Amino acid sequence: MNKHFHFLGICGTAMGAVAAAMARRGYTVTGSDANVYPPMSTFLEQEGITLFEGYRASNIPAEADAIVIGNAMSRGNEEVEAVLQRRLRYLSLPETMKEYFLRGKRNYVVTGTHGKTTTTSMLAWLMEDSGMNPSFMIGGIARNLGRGGRFTDSDFSVLEGDEYDTAFFDKRSKFLHYLPELVVINNIEFDHADIYNSLEEIKLSFRRLTQIIPRNGLALVNADDPNCLDVVKGAPCPVKTLGFSDSSNIRILDVETSTDGSLFTLEGTRYYVPMIGEFNIRNAAMAIAAAQFAGLSVKQLAGSLARFEGVARRQEVKGVVNGISVVDDFAHHPTAIKQAILGLRQRYPEARIWAVFEPRSNTTRRNIFQNELALALATADFPVVAAVDHPDKVALADRLDLHKLSGDLAALGKDALIGGHAQEIVAAVCKKAQPGDVILVMSNGGFEGIHSKLLEALKD
């Protein structure tokens, strides 16, 4: 019986949530991380977990039974090398979740290139509001739930299923460990260029996922996405398609939109979701169909959905100064960038939209989406692209070419600001911004605290 677990990379959102859940179950838990700071450090210490700042072989307690190695860890890390040299038992985070929290449960796994966090948050909220008290693990903070992850005694778990790899020693997608009863496949596009060479490799991973859904389970698939339809061909589990197209098994009908929300009909029931954009309507419809599969009534679901408060960093208004709104979004793929801009056009129909984008993900630092990025950013009135984050991590021949991006945007009629860092961008934007403008900031990182810098500078 394993009694003492030591986590490498314990301050990651998912790692911290699992570590805390194990401590509550009576296990001794310790952990190391390069960056130990609040709120995660305080949260873990309150759970009785001893934290070590920095990675040293001496951090690993002699009595540790198992080492949980986070996805960010790689060979050369001092503690990783000590684990291998001492032949200690080690597990990835998804394996730990599978063995200690998911086995025997009804696991609902939400996957896809876009919309995972929002759809998972909606589904977890629909179950929570009906009194099911589900376990959940989400890659963001759902406002109705107040946190990104927890494990309860409920039969139900709602999990954001990432196609990213599991650990340096396990290159399978994380979602293959989650023992799914139901899988939502929102959409499939090329992403994660650091681990996948092609769209076909990504589709293969999704096909493998459909192979482990049981016959009393369900694959709930986007009917409007040919890649999704392709991966479920010949799947051994039940499949239902959902979308706007005539061929959908479950069809979204009679959409009405306003500046603050959307109405739609699904299987004869009218729903309101306080979010905008076609993609969010489909996210909501997926969450409803999954919740119905869990046995919830449509009347209950309609009331709960109307009270959904959204997710941090998804079209989140950070502040309004002198009539200028600063909005934060996690978008870091051309499709998501375009959808975020179009969503804001619906919410602010009269506004000029600034799209401030940081090429920070492993894919957008590369030139894979060189042309698509220009087309997506051109849907804004004023595109702004920051300097490529950590450019040295990508060979020059493979790196996003900002000079070409500037030329492509100029050819599309856009006078773009390209290549600055946060402070330069803030100064340039504040010179031209006018009351009524919306400044959309898109990054999958902290972007040098640009949101607060913008709000502060706009006061002047």
Phi, psi and chi 1 to 4 in degrees:
 res  aa     phi    psi   chi1   chi2   chi3   chi4
   1 MET       -  121.4  171.2   70.0  176.7      -
   2 ASN   -75.8  129.2  -64.0  -47.4      -      -
   3 LYS  -116.9  -27.1  -65.9 -169.0  174.5   72.7
   4 HIS  -122.0  120.8 -173.2  148.3      -      -
   5 PHE  -114.3  134.1  -73.1   79.5      -      -
   6 HIS  -116.7  123.6 -177.8   69.5      -      -
   7 PHE  -101.0  128.3  -76.9   68.0      -      -
   8 LEU   -98.8  114.3  -54.3 -167.7      -      -
   9 GLY    91.8   37.5      -      -      -      -
  10 ILE   -66.7  -20.7 -166.5  167.8      -      -
  11 CYS   -87.1    1.9  -70.1      -      -      -
  12 GLY   -65.2  151.8      -      -      -      -
  13 THR   -55.6  -51.9  -50.2      -      -      -
  14 ALA   -70.2  -42.4      -      -      -      -
  15 MET   -58.7  -45.6  -70.5  -76.3  -82.7      -
  16 GLY   -63.1  -41.1      -      -      -      -
  17 ALA   -64.4  -42.4      -      -      -      -
  18 VAL   -69.7  -41.6  172.7      -      -      -
  19 ALA   -59.1  -44.6      -      -      -      -
  20 ALA   -64.5  -41.2      -      -      -      -
  21 ALA   -63.1  -37.5      -      -      -      -
  22 MET   -69.9  -38.0  -62.4 -156.1   80.9      -
  23 ALA   -62.5  -40.6      -      -      -      -
  24 ARG   -65.9  -26.2  -81.5 -176.4 -140.3  131.3
  25 ARG   -83.3    3.4  -70.4 -162.3  173.7  178.0
  26 GLY    99.5    0.3      -      -      -      -
  27 TYR   -77.4  150.9  -64.6  102.1      -      -
  28 THR   -81.9  129.1  -58.1      -      -      -
  29 VAL  -128.9  131.2  178.3      -      -      -
  30 THR  -129.2  169.9   53.8      -      -      -
  31 GLY  -168.6  158.3      -      -      -      -
  32 SER  -123.8  152.8  -48.5      -      -      -
  33 ASP  -158.9  152.1 -152.9  -59.6      -      -
  34 ALA   -69.9  -32.8      -      -      -      -
  35 ASN  -122.5   98.1  -60.0  -59.3      -      -
  36 VAL  -104.8  102.6  175.2      -      -      -
  37 TYR  -150.9  159.6   51.5   81.4      -      -
  38 PRO   -63.6  157.7  -18.7   30.4      -      -
  39 PRO   -83.9  -14.8   29.6  -33.9      -      -
  40 MET   -64.3  -41.2 -174.1   53.1   91.1      -
  41 SER   -62.4  -43.8   59.0      -      -      -
  42 THR   -62.9  -44.4  -24.3      -      -      -
  43 PHE   -58.4  -46.8  164.7   68.9      -      -
  44 LEU   -67.8  -40.4  -68.6  169.8      -      -
  45 GLU   -64.5  -36.7  -78.4  157.6    3.2      -
  46 GLN   -64.0  -26.2  -76.1  166.4   -6.1      -
  47 GLU   -84.7    4.3  -62.6  -70.8  -21.6      -
  48 GLY    82.3   22.9      -      -      -      -
  49 ILE   -99.0  129.6  -66.6  169.0      -      -
  50 THR   -83.2  128.2  -57.1      -      -      -
  51 LEU  -112.5  142.5  -59.3  178.2      -      -
  52 PHE  -116.3  131.0  -59.5   96.0      -      -
  53 GLU   -91.0  127.4  178.4  140.0   23.5      -
  54 GLY    89.0  159.3      -      -      -      -
  55 TYR  -106.1  114.8  -64.5  106.3      -      -
  56 ARG  -136.6  143.4  -73.8  176.0  -66.7  -80.5
  57 ALA   -55.5  -33.5      -      -      -      -
  58 SER   -70.1  -13.4   57.3      -      -      -
  59 ASN   -68.7  -28.0  -69.3  -11.6      -      -
  60 ILE   -74.5  112.7  -57.4  171.5      -      -
  61 PRO   -61.5  139.4  -19.9   32.8      -      -
  62 ALA   -57.3  -31.5      -      -      -      -
  63 GLU   -91.8    5.6   67.5  -79.3    7.0      -
  64 ALA   -62.9  131.9      -      -      -      -
  65 ASP   -88.5  -32.0  -62.6  -64.3      -      -
  66 ALA  -149.8  144.5      -      -      -      -
  67 ILE  -112.2  124.9  -45.3  -61.2      -      -
  68 VAL   -96.9  117.2 -178.5      -      -      -
  69 ILE  -103.9  117.6  -60.4 -178.5      -      -
  70 GLY   -70.6  160.5      -      -      -      -
  71 ASN   -63.3  -24.7  179.4 -100.6      -      -
  72 ALA   -81.3   -9.4      -      -      -      -
  73 MET   -79.4  146.1  -59.0  -63.5  104.0      -
  74 SER  -142.5  169.5   55.3      -      -      -
  75 ARG   -58.0  145.4  -70.6  -60.7  -54.5  -94.3
  76 GLY   101.0  -22.6      -      -      -      -
  77 ASN   -66.0  131.8  175.2  -68.9      -      -
  78 GLU   -58.7  -39.9 -168.0  177.4  -36.1      -
  79 GLU   -73.7  -37.3  -73.7 -170.8   47.2      -
  80 VAL   -59.4  -45.9  167.1      -      -      -
  81 GLU   -63.1  -38.1  -64.4  -56.7  -37.6      -
  82 ALA   -65.7  -39.9      -      -      -      -
  83 VAL   -59.6  -45.7  168.0      -      -      -
  84 LEU   -69.0  -41.6  -62.6  175.2      -      -
  85 GLN   -66.1  -37.4  -81.5  168.6   23.7      -
  86 ARG   -85.9    0.9  -72.5  164.6   58.4 -176.5
  87 ARG    54.0   41.5  -43.2  -71.0 -167.2  -86.3
  88 LEU   -76.9  157.2  -60.9  178.0      -      -
  89 ARG   -73.2  127.8  178.0  168.3 -171.8 -114.9
  90 TYR  -132.8  149.5   58.7   89.0      -      -
  91 LEU  -135.0  151.7  -60.2  158.6      -      -
  92 SER   -80.7  167.9   65.7      -      -      -
  93 LEU   -63.3  -47.2 -178.9   68.7      -      -
  94 PRO   -59.7  -36.5  -29.9   39.6      -      -
  95 GLU   -64.3  -40.4  -78.9  179.2  -69.8      -
  96 THR   -63.1  -44.7  -53.2      -      -      -
  97 MET   -59.6  -45.2  -72.2  165.8   59.3      -
  98 LYS   -59.7  -49.6  174.8  167.8   79.0  173.0
  99 GLU   -74.4  -32.3  -67.5  -54.2  -29.6      -
 100 TYR  -107.6  -15.2  -66.5   89.4      -      -
 101 PHE  -131.9  -26.5  -62.9   99.4      -      -
 102 LEU  -105.0  -21.6  -56.6 -179.7      -      -
 103 ARG   -62.4  130.0 -154.2  169.1  -82.8  -65.4
 104 GLY    81.4   -2.2      -      -      -      -
 105 LYS   -96.1  168.5  -61.4  -73.8 -172.9 -179.0
 106 ARG   -95.7   98.2  -61.6 -175.2   65.1 -176.8
 107 ASN   -98.6  121.8  -55.5  -49.0      -      -
 108 TYR  -106.0  115.1  -77.2   39.6      -      -
 109 VAL  -112.3  122.3 -178.4      -      -      -
 110 VAL  -103.2  120.7  178.3      -      -      -
 111 THR  -125.9  175.3   72.4      -      -      -
 112 GLY   130.0  163.4      -      -      -      -
 113 THR   -69.4  -39.6  -49.4      -      -      -
 114 HIS  -126.6  152.5  -44.1  -68.2      -      -
 115 GLY    83.8    3.1      -      -      -      -
 116 LYS   -60.6  -49.8  -70.4 -171.7  -67.9  -70.7
 117 THR   -63.5  -44.8  -58.7      -      -      -
 118 THR   -65.0  -46.7  -59.4      -      -      -
 119 THR   -66.0  -41.5  -51.0      -      -      -
 120 THR   -62.7  -42.1  -47.1      -      -      -
 121 SER   -62.9  -43.3  -60.6      -      -      -
 122 MET   -61.1  -47.5  -76.1  176.0  173.8      -
 123 LEU   -64.6  -43.4  178.0   53.6      -      -
 124 ALA   -62.1  -39.9      -      -      -      -
 125 TRP   -67.0  -42.0  163.4 -117.0      -      -
 126 LEU   -59.3  -40.5  -65.9  177.2      -      -
 127 MET   -71.2  -42.1  -71.1 -172.9  176.2      -
 128 GLU   -61.3  -45.0  173.7   75.4   -1.5      -
 129 ASP   -68.9  -19.1 -159.2   37.7      -      -
 130 SER   -93.8    4.4   71.5      -      -      -
 131 GLY    87.7   13.8      -      -      -      -
 132 MET   -81.4  -14.6  -68.8  167.7   79.6      -
 133 ASN    51.0   52.4 -170.1   33.3      -      -
 134 PRO   -71.3  154.5   31.0  -37.9      -      -
 135 SER   -73.3  151.1  -61.6      -      -      -
 136 PHE  -152.9  152.8   55.7   82.5      -      -
 137 MET  -139.3  111.8 -174.9   59.9   72.7      -
 138 ILE  -127.2  141.8  -53.6  167.4      -      -
 139 GLY   -82.6   35.0      -      -      -      -
 140 GLY  -174.0  177.5      -      -      -      -
 141 ILE  -105.1  110.5  -52.5  -65.6      -      -
 142 ALA   -76.5  126.4      -      -      -      -
 143 ARG   -62.8  -35.7  -69.7 -161.8 -168.8   90.7
 144 ASN   -66.0  -25.7  -63.3   80.3      -      -
 145 LEU  -101.9  -22.2  -57.7  166.2      -      -
 146 GLY    77.7   -0.9      -      -      -      -
 147 ARG  -158.6  172.7   63.5 -179.5   93.1  176.5
 148 GLY   -97.1  -19.4      -      -      -      -
 149 GLY  -159.5  149.2      -      -      -      -
 150 ARG  -164.0  157.9   72.6  169.8 -173.4 -154.9
 151 PHE  -125.8  130.1  -70.2   95.8      -      -
 152 THR  -121.3 -174.7   67.9      -      -      -
 153 ASP   -88.9    3.4  -65.5  -30.2      -      -
 154 SER   -62.0  154.4  168.1      -      -      -
 155 ASP   -70.5  -19.2  -79.7  -16.2      -      -
 156 PHE  -103.0  136.2  -72.5   90.6      -      -
 157 SER  -125.9  136.2  -56.7      -      -      -
 158 VAL  -116.2  121.7 -178.1      -      -      -
 159 LEU  -128.5  133.4  -53.1  157.9      -      -
 160 GLU   -76.0  117.9  179.8  171.3  -26.9      -
 161 GLY   -99.2  104.6      -      -      -      -
 162 ASP   -88.6  138.8 -162.8  -16.0      -      -
 163 GLU   -84.0   -1.4   70.4  -87.9   27.6      -
 164 TYR   -64.9  160.3 -154.2   76.6      -      -
 165 ASP   -72.1  163.6   63.6   -2.1      -      -
 166 THR   -81.5  -46.9  -62.2      -      -      -
 167 ALA  -167.6  171.6      -      -      -      -
 168 PHE   -62.7  -22.1   77.7   83.1      -      -
 169 PHE  -102.7    2.8   51.9   86.3      -      -
 170 ASP  -145.9  102.7 -178.8   -4.6      -      -
 171 LYS   -89.5    6.9  -68.0  -58.2  171.3 -172.9
 172 ARG   -71.9  155.5  -69.2  171.5  -65.1  171.3
 173 SER   -63.1  144.4  -66.7      -      -      -
 174 LYS   -54.2  -40.2  -69.8  176.0 -169.1  170.3
 175 PHE   -64.7  -15.0   56.9   38.6      -      -
 176 LEU   -72.8   -9.5  -66.9  172.1      -      -
 177 HIS   -94.8   -3.5  -66.4  -79.9      -      -
 178 TYR   -93.3    9.8  -67.3  162.2      -      -
 179 LEU    46.5   58.9  -54.0  174.1      -      -
 180 PRO   -74.3  141.1   29.4  -35.3      -      -
 181 GLU   -94.3  -43.3  173.4 -178.9  -57.8      -
 182 LEU  -127.2  138.6  174.6  140.0      -      -
 183 VAL  -124.6  129.5  169.2      -      -      -
 184 VAL   -96.8  128.2  169.4      -      -      -
 185 ILE  -113.8  101.2  -52.6 -179.7      -      -
 186 ASN   -70.9  -42.6  -95.8  -23.3      -      -
 187 ASN  -177.7  160.4   40.0   63.4      -      -
 188 ILE  -138.9  120.1  -58.9  173.8      -      -
 189 GLU  -134.8  171.0  -73.7 -164.2   72.3      -
 190 PHE   -73.3  134.6 -176.7   72.0      -      -
 191 ASP  -160.2  178.2 -160.4    4.2      -      -
 192 HIS    54.1   57.3  -52.7  -52.8      -      -
 193 ALA   -65.9  -12.7      -      -      -      -
 194 ASP   -77.1  -18.7   50.8  -34.3      -      -
 195 ILE  -124.4  -18.6   58.5  167.3      -      -
 196 TYR  -113.5  140.8  -69.4  108.6      -      -
 197 ASN   -93.9  -18.4  -66.9  -49.8      -      -
 198 SER  -158.7  165.1   66.4      -      -      -
 199 LEU   -61.2  -35.9  177.9   60.5      -      -
 200 GLU   -60.7  -37.5  -80.7  -49.8  -50.2      -
 201 GLU   -64.9  -39.5  -76.4 -173.7   12.2      -
 202 ILE   -65.5  -44.2  -67.9  174.6      -      -
 203 LYS   -61.7  -36.1  -75.9  160.1   78.1  170.4
 204 LEU   -60.3  -40.3  176.1   60.8      -      -
 205 SER   -63.0  -40.3 -149.9      -      -      -
 206 PHE   -68.3  -37.1  -81.1   89.8      -      -
 207 ARG   -61.5  -40.9  -77.6 -167.9 -170.9   96.7
 208 ARG   -62.5  -36.1  -73.3  175.7  175.8  153.1
 209 LEU   -63.4  -42.8  178.4   61.6      -      -
 210 THR   -65.1  -22.6   67.7      -      -      -
 211 GLN   -71.4  -16.4  -67.0  -63.1  -43.3      -
 212 ILE  -111.4   10.6   56.8  170.5      -      -
 213 ILE   -83.5  127.4  -58.3  169.4      -      -
 214 PRO   -71.3  167.9   25.1  -31.8      -      -
 215 ARG   -70.6  -18.2  -74.8 -178.9  178.4  160.1
 216 ASN   -96.3   13.4   65.0  -13.4      -      -
 217 GLY  -104.3 -158.5      -      -      -      -
 218 LEU  -159.8  137.9 -179.6   66.0      -      -
 219 ALA  -102.2  120.3      -      -      -      -
 220 LEU  -107.0  114.8 -159.7   52.1      -      -
 221 VAL  -125.3  142.8  177.3      -      -      -
 222 ASN   -66.4  112.3 -180.0   -8.7      -      -
 223 ALA   -70.5  -16.0      -      -      -      -
 224 ASP   -96.4    3.3  -51.3  -41.5      -      -
 225 ASP  -117.9  109.8 -175.0  -32.7      -      -
 226 PRO   -58.0  -32.3  -20.1   29.1      -      -
 227 ASN   -66.3  -38.0  -67.7  -33.9      -      -
 228 CYS   -65.8  -44.7  -68.5      -      -      -
 229 LEU   -62.9  -35.7  -61.4  175.8      -      -
 230 ASP   -64.9  -42.8 -172.5   34.5      -      -
 231 VAL   -73.0  -18.4  -59.4      -      -      -
 232 VAL   -96.9    1.1  -66.2      -      -      -
 233 LYS   -60.6  125.3  -85.6 -178.2 -166.3  160.4
 234 GLY    74.0   12.0      -      -      -      -
 235 ALA   -63.9  140.4      -      -      -      -
 236 PRO   -79.9    1.5   28.2  -31.8      -      -
 237 CYS  -110.7  163.6   60.5      -      -      -
 238 PRO   -60.4  142.5  -22.1   33.0      -      -
 239 VAL  -128.7  135.2  174.0      -      -      -
 240 LYS  -127.5  135.3  -88.4 -168.9 -179.7  174.1
 241 THR   -99.4  146.0   61.4      -      -      -
 242 LEU  -139.1  133.0 -178.2  153.4      -      -
 243 GLY   171.4 -160.4      -      -      -      -
 244 PHE   -93.3  -19.6  -65.1   91.6      -      -
 245 SER   -74.3  153.5   61.9      -      -      -
 246 ASP   -57.3  -30.0  -62.8  -10.6      -      -
 247 SER   -81.4   -3.6   59.2      -      -      -
 248 SER   -62.7  139.4  -48.1      -      -      -
 249 ASN   -65.6  -40.0  -61.4  137.6      -      -
 250 ILE  -120.5  115.5  -54.9  170.5      -      -
 251 ARG  -108.9  135.5 -164.0  170.5  167.7 -154.0
 252 ILE   -84.9  124.4  -58.4  165.1      -      -
 253 LEU  -127.9  164.3  -64.3  165.1      -      -
 254 ASP    50.2   53.6  -53.4  -34.5      -      -
 255 VAL   -76.2  132.7  171.6      -      -      -
 256 GLU  -128.6  135.0  -74.9  179.0   58.5      -
 257 THR  -123.5  153.5   57.9      -      -      -
 258 SER  -134.6 -174.4   64.3      -      -      -
 259 THR   -74.0  -13.1   54.0      -      -      -
 260 ASP  -124.6    2.9   55.8    2.9      -      -
 261 GLY  -178.4 -176.5      -      -      -      -
 262 SER  -139.5  142.1  -49.5      -      -      -
 263 LEU  -112.1  142.7  -75.8  158.2      -      -
 264 PHE  -156.6  162.5   62.4   96.6      -      -
 265 THR  -114.2  135.9  -61.5      -      -      -
 266 LEU  -133.1  118.5 -156.1   67.0      -      -
 267 GLU    48.3   46.0  -61.8 -170.5  -59.9      -
 268 GLY    86.1   -5.9      -      -      -      -
 269 THR  -109.0  137.0  -60.6      -      -      -
 270 ARG   -90.0  132.0 -163.4   78.4  173.9  138.7
 271 TYR  -125.8  149.0  -65.4   93.8      -      -
 272 TYR  -121.3  131.4  171.4   76.0      -      -
 273 VAL  -122.6  128.3   59.3      -      -      -
 274 PRO   -77.7   49.9   18.2  -18.1      -      -
 275 MET  -139.8  162.5  -61.1 -176.4   83.5      -
 276 ILE  -121.7  161.7   51.5  176.3      -      -
 277 GLY    99.2  138.8      -      -      -      -
 278 GLU   -56.1  -37.3 -177.9 -177.8  -71.9      -
 279 PHE   -63.5  -35.9   56.9  105.9      -      -
 280 ASN   -74.4  -29.5  -82.3  -37.0      -      -
 281 ILE   -64.6  -43.9  -65.6  170.9      -      -
 282 ARG   -67.1  -39.3 -167.6 -173.6  -75.3  102.5
 283 ASN   -56.5  -45.2  -69.1  -18.0      -      -
 284 ALA   -65.2  -41.1      -      -      -      -
 285 ALA   -64.1  -39.5      -      -      -      -
 286 MET   -62.0  -45.0  -73.5  -71.2 -166.2      -
 287 ALA   -61.9  -40.7      -      -      -      -
 288 ILE   -63.4  -48.5  -70.5  162.4      -      -
 289 ALA   -62.2  -38.8      -      -      -      -
 290 ALA   -67.2  -41.8      -      -      -      -
 291 ALA   -66.1  -35.6      -      -      -      -
 292 GLN   -64.1  -38.4  -80.3 -175.7  -88.7      -
 293 PHE   -62.2  -29.1 -169.6   76.5      -      -
 294 ALA   -80.7   -3.8      -      -      -      -
 295 GLY   101.9    9.2      -      -      -      -
 296 LEU   -81.9  149.0  -65.8 -179.0      -      -
 297 SER   -84.9  149.6   76.4      -      -      -
 298 VAL   -63.7  -32.5  -69.3      -      -      -
 299 LYS   -63.8  -45.7 -172.3  178.0  176.8 -172.6
 300 GLN   -60.5  -43.7  164.3   74.9   42.3      -
 301 LEU   -65.4  -41.4  -66.3  173.4      -      -
 302 ALA   -60.8  -42.6      -      -      -      -
 303 GLY   -65.9  -42.7      -      -      -      -
 304 SER   -66.3  -44.3  -59.4      -      -      -
 305 LEU   -60.9  -38.4 -173.7   65.0      -      -
 306 ALA   -63.8  -21.2      -      -      -      -
 307 ARG  -100.6   10.6  -69.0 -167.5  -60.7  -80.8
 308 PHE   -71.0  130.2 -179.3   65.1      -      -
 309 GLU  -103.2    5.9  -67.2  169.3   15.7      -
 310 GLY    87.3 -173.5      -      -      -      -
 311 VAL  -128.3  139.4 -177.2      -      -      -
 312 ALA   -57.8  141.6      -      -      -      -
 313 ARG    70.0   18.0  -58.1 -143.8   60.7 -161.5
 314 ARG  -122.8  100.3  -58.1  -57.0 -172.0  -82.6
 315 GLN    49.9   45.2  -62.5 -163.8   -8.9      -
 316 GLU   -91.3  120.9  179.8 -179.2    7.8      -
 317 VAL   -75.5  115.2  178.5      -      -      -
 318 LYS   -85.5  -21.1  -58.9  -61.1  -80.5 -173.3
 319 GLY   167.5  162.3      -      -      -      -
 320 VAL  -129.6  121.4 -177.3      -      -      -
 321 VAL  -127.3  127.3  176.2      -      -      -
 322 ASN    50.5   39.3  -67.9  -35.2      -      -
 323 GLY    78.0    5.1      -      -      -      -
 324 ILE  -106.8  124.0  -60.4  166.4      -      -
 325 SER   -95.0  136.7  -55.9      -      -      -
 326 VAL  -110.2  120.3  175.2      -      -      -
 327 VAL  -118.2  134.9  179.2      -      -      -
 328 ASP  -104.1  137.6 -176.6   27.0      -      -
 329 ASP  -145.9  149.4 -158.3  -82.2      -      -
 330 PHE   -83.6   -2.7 -164.3   69.9      -      -
 331 ALA   -51.6  128.5      -      -      -      -
 332 HIS  -147.5   31.3   56.5  -84.5      -      -
 333 HIS  -143.2  142.6 -178.6  -73.7      -      -
 334 PRO   -50.8  -40.5  -28.2   34.4      -      -
 335 THR   -62.6  -44.9  -56.8      -      -      -
 336 ALA   -67.3  -37.1      -      -      -      -
 337 ILE   -61.3  -48.7  -70.8  166.4      -      -
 338 LYS   -61.2  -43.7 -173.9  176.8  178.2 -178.8
 339 GLN   -64.9  -38.2  -72.6  176.8  -17.6      -
 340 ALA   -63.9  -42.3      -      -      -      -
 341 ILE   -66.2  -45.5  -65.4  165.5      -      -
 342 LEU   -63.7  -37.1  -67.1  176.3      -      -
 343 GLY   -60.4  -42.7      -      -      -      -
 344 LEU   -69.5  -30.8  -72.5 -179.8      -      -
 345 ARG   -61.7  -35.3  -71.0 -127.2 -179.2  -93.0
 346 GLN   -71.3  -40.4 -171.5  177.8  -41.0      -
 347 ARG   -74.7  -37.1  177.7  168.8  -75.5  169.2
 348 TYR  -123.4   73.3  -56.9   96.9      -      -
 349 PRO   -61.8  -24.8   13.4  -22.5      -      -
 350 GLU   -96.8   -5.7  -55.4  -61.0  -40.6      -
 351 ALA   -83.1  154.2      -      -      -      -
 352 ARG   -87.5  130.9  -55.9 -170.8  -48.7  168.9
 353 ILE  -104.5  123.4  -49.7  -92.5      -      -
 354 TRP   -94.9  130.6  -66.5   75.2      -      -
 355 ALA  -113.4  104.3      -      -      -      -
 356 VAL  -103.0  110.7 -177.4      -      -      -
 357 PHE  -118.4  135.8  172.8   65.3      -      -
 358 GLU  -108.1  114.9 -178.0 -172.9   33.6      -
 359 PRO   -74.5   95.5   -6.6   22.9      -      -
 360 ARG  -124.7  -26.1 -170.8  177.4 -179.8  -82.5
 361 SER   -73.5  163.6   74.8      -      -      -
 362 ASN   -60.7  -26.2  -75.2  -48.6      -      -
 363 THR   -85.2  -46.8  -53.4      -      -      -
 364 THR   -76.9  -14.0   54.2      -      -      -
 365 ARG   -72.0  -19.9  -76.0 -162.5  -59.2 -129.5
 366 ARG   -92.9  170.6  -68.3  170.8  163.2   80.3
 367 ASN   -93.9   16.2   55.1   19.1      -      -
 368 ILE   -57.9  -41.3  -70.3  156.6      -      -
 369 PHE  -107.2   31.1  -70.2  132.1      -      -
 370 GLN   -50.3  -51.4 -177.9   79.0   47.2      -
 371 ASN   -76.2  -41.5  -59.6  -30.4      -      -
 372 GLU   -63.2  -34.9  -68.8   84.9  -13.4      -
 373 LEU   -63.8  -41.9 -150.7   46.0      -      -
 374 ALA   -62.7  -43.9      -      -      -      -
 375 LEU   -65.1  -39.2  -68.4  168.7      -      -
 376 ALA   -67.7  -46.5      -      -      -      -
 377 LEU   -68.5  -27.3  -71.6  163.3      -      -
 378 ALA   -68.0  -11.9      -      -      -      -
 379 THR   -74.5  -12.1   56.1      -      -      -
 380 ALA   -89.9  164.3      -      -      -      -
 381 ASP   -76.5  -38.9  -62.1  -68.0      -      -
 382 PHE  -131.8   98.0  -57.8  103.9      -      -
 383 PRO   -79.0  137.6   -8.1   24.2      -      -
 384 VAL  -133.3  126.5 -179.8      -      -      -
 385 VAL  -122.6  123.9 -178.6      -      -      -
 386 ALA   -74.0  168.4      -      -      -      -
 387 ALA   -58.5  148.3      -      -      -      -
 388 VAL   -64.2  128.9  174.5      -      -      -
 389 ASP   -70.5  132.5 -179.0   68.1      -      -
 390 HIS    43.9   59.2  -73.7   94.9      -      -
 391 PRO   -60.0  -27.0   20.4  -30.5      -      -
 392 ASP   -62.7  -16.5   49.8  -57.6      -      -
 393 LYS   -80.3   -6.4  -68.6 -171.6  176.5  178.5
 394 VAL  -127.0  131.1 -178.9      -      -      -
 395 ALA   -58.5  145.2      -      -      -      -
 396 LEU   -53.7  -40.4 -174.8   59.1      -      -
 397 ALA   -65.0  -25.0      -      -      -      -
 398 ASP  -100.9   -6.4  -60.8  -32.0      -      -
 399 ARG   -79.9  148.6 -162.0  179.9  -56.6  156.3
 400 LEU   -55.8  128.6  179.9   68.5      -      -
 401 ASP   -94.7  101.4 -176.1  -20.8      -      -
 402 LEU   -69.2  -31.7  -67.7 -178.4      -      -
 403 HIS   -63.5  -45.3 -178.2   70.2      -      -
 404 LYS   -64.9  -40.7 -179.3  177.5 -177.4  -32.6
 405 LEU   -59.9  -41.2 -174.7   59.9      -      -
 406 SER   -62.4  -44.5  178.8      -      -      -
 407 GLY   -64.3  -41.2      -      -      -      -
 408 ASP   -65.1  -40.1  -69.8  -13.5      -      -
 409 LEU   -68.5  -36.4  -77.6  163.5      -      -
 410 ALA   -63.2  -40.1      -      -      -      -
 411 ALA   -65.0  -26.1      -      -      -      -
 412 LEU   -89.9    9.2  -68.8  163.5      -      -
 413 GLY    85.0   18.2      -      -      -      -
 414 LYS  -112.2  129.9  -59.0  -67.4  171.9  178.1
 415 ASP   -90.5   90.2  180.0   17.9      -      -
 416 ALA   -92.7  151.1      -      -      -      -
 417 LEU  -102.3  119.5  176.8   68.7      -      -
 418 ILE  -126.7  133.8  -56.1  -76.1      -      -
 419 GLY    93.4    5.8      -      -      -      -
 420 GLY   -85.0  169.7      -      -      -      -
 421 HIS   -98.6  174.0  -72.4  -82.6      -      -
 422 ALA   -51.0  -49.1      -      -      -      -
 423 GLN   -64.8  -40.6 -152.5   57.9   59.3      -
 424 GLU   -64.9  -40.8  -59.0  160.6   69.9      -
 425 ILE   -63.1  -45.1  -70.0  169.4      -      -
 426 VAL   -58.2  -47.0  167.8      -      -      -
 427 ALA   -62.3  -44.4      -      -      -      -
 428 ALA   -67.6  -42.6      -      -      -      -
 429 VAL   -67.1  -42.9  170.2      -      -      -
 430 CYS   -66.3  -25.1  -72.3      -      -      -
 431 LYS   -66.0  -36.0  -95.7 -174.8 -160.7  167.9
 432 LYS  -104.3  -19.2  -72.7 -172.4  178.8  179.2
 433 ALA   -66.1  144.6      -      -      -      -
 434 GLN  -126.2  157.3  -61.3  171.5    5.5      -
 435 PRO   -53.9  137.1  -26.7   34.3      -      -
 436 GLY    99.1  -16.5      -      -      -      -
 437 ASP   -71.7  154.7  -75.2    4.2      -      -
 438 VAL  -121.2  124.7  174.6      -      -      -
 439 ILE  -104.5  108.6  -57.3  168.7      -      -
 440 LEU   -95.8  119.4  168.5   64.0      -      -
 441 VAL  -105.1  124.0  177.7      -      -      -
 442 MET  -122.9  121.3  -65.3  171.1  -74.2      -
 443 SER  -163.4  153.4  170.3      -      -      -
 444 ASN  -100.5   20.6   65.5  -21.3      -      -
 445 GLY  -138.4 -160.9      -      -      -      -
 446 GLY   -83.0  -20.3      -      -      -      -
 447 PHE    52.7   45.0 -156.3  160.5      -      -
 448 GLU    54.2   30.8  -57.4  174.7   73.6      -
 449 GLY    62.4   33.9      -      -      -      -
 450 ILE   -62.6  -29.7 -165.8  169.6      -      -
 451 HIS   -62.4  -49.9  -47.1   85.2      -      -
 452 SER   -69.3  -33.4   51.1      -      -      -
 453 LYS   -63.9  -41.5  -73.0  174.7  179.3  167.4
 454 LEU   -63.0  -48.0  -86.8  166.5      -      -
 455 LEU   -62.7  -38.5  -69.7  167.2      -      -
 456 GLU   -67.1  -46.8 -162.7   54.2   44.4      -
 457 ALA   -66.6  -33.2      -      -      -      -
 458 LEU   -66.8  -22.6  -73.5  167.3      -      -
 459 LYS   -61.9  -30.5  -72.9  177.3 -174.3  169.8
 460 ASP   -89.6      -  -54.7  -34.3      -      -
